[in-house]
Amino acid sequence: MIKKQNFMNYKIKKRKKSFVKDELLKEKVRAGRNRTITLSKNEINSLKQKLVVLSKKCGVSTIENKTINQDLRDVIKYLPENFVDLLFIDPPYNLNKNFNSNIFKEMSAAEYENWLDSWLNPLRKILKPTASVYICGDWKSSSAIFRVMLKYFIVRNRITWEREKGRGAKTNWKNCSEDIWFGTVSNKYTFNPDAVMLKRKVLAPYRDTNGQPKDWQQEENGIFRLTHPSNLWTNLTIPFWSMSENTDHPTQKPEKLLAKIMLASSNKNDFIFDPFLGVGTTSVVAKKLGRKYSGVEIDELYGCLTEKRLEIANKDTSIQGYVEGVFWERNSLGDQKVKNGKRNNSKQAEDLFAYTLKNGEL
């Protein structure tokens, strides 16, 4: 029988403070056009003042639009009940991974499943009866996530998305996909399929018997069709050095991924919560899309990066690949338009388009 463990300390080790400090202060040599978000010592000292630490039961207003810098096991007991409309979870996968001041250690499949259960079960109290839940995983952790979710939620689908970057292997298939399990608390929940339409170029533009376009439209740059999304996502780009959302976090999710989930499974002013916030992609996208947000992140540096990204979002609400209310395929930056009819010639678009032409990786 597996012994029940604490939430976040199970198989997670703190790195030596001296090592973490050295890593934070180390200046990386970066290319001239590298747009990775970094922090100076002064910025860290300033931004960490915005981070919240809970020591008693709190109301929603205490954590609304805030970053909680704490161990999840110390936070759950203080969180209010029934306030979350959408719970997005991107936990450490079952592999050895360094997260700045913390190291997650791989465990057996049974132990990992027990670890998932140890924090997902008590988190249920924060959910509204109409809430939706999304949990990320890779091929090794996906089955455990499914089994634990079945205990507490109605599991409705598994999204598989293409992570176009991945290490090759001589003795196995290249690992370039991840899963996101979608569940709900009840049969009453939000789902807005028209808010997450995908815009694609049409290769075979059929016409009806009257000669009219069949589900496509002629535009300046070609023929396009809007389609409803499936559970196979191939239009995402992992953040990299020339994207303005990029940080040094090892498992950062794209803003575009979070935007698809939020637009489909929440409405404006809904509350989005992320218990493994990382560098704050969930909070940043929620802010850009007019949602309320909060999340828990154990690492101070990642919490500060979240706050810096939220400050940037005050001026820039764009989401790469989401233009004019629709999601675009990869390699389509040259076709994307802004609402005033002019070509999207933002610095981000220019950098990405140039990278695409040179490397063909988008």
Secondary structure, DSSP 8 states (H G I E B T S, - for coil): ------TTTTTEEE--HHHHHHHHH------TT-------HHHHHHHGGG-B---S---HHHHTTEEE-S-HHHHGGGS-SS-EEEEEE----SS-EEETTEEE----HHHHHHHHHHHHHHHGGGEEEEEEEEEEE-TTTHHHHHHHHHHHSEEEEEEEEE-S-----SSS----EEEEEEEESSS-----GGGG-EEEE-SS--B-TTS-BSS-EEETTEEEEEE---SEE-------TTSTT--S-TT---HHHHHHHHHHH--TT-EEEESS-TT-HHHHHHHHTT-EEEEE-S-HHHHHHHHHHHHHHTT---BTTEETTEEE-TT-TTT-B-TTSSB---HHHHHHHHHHHHH---
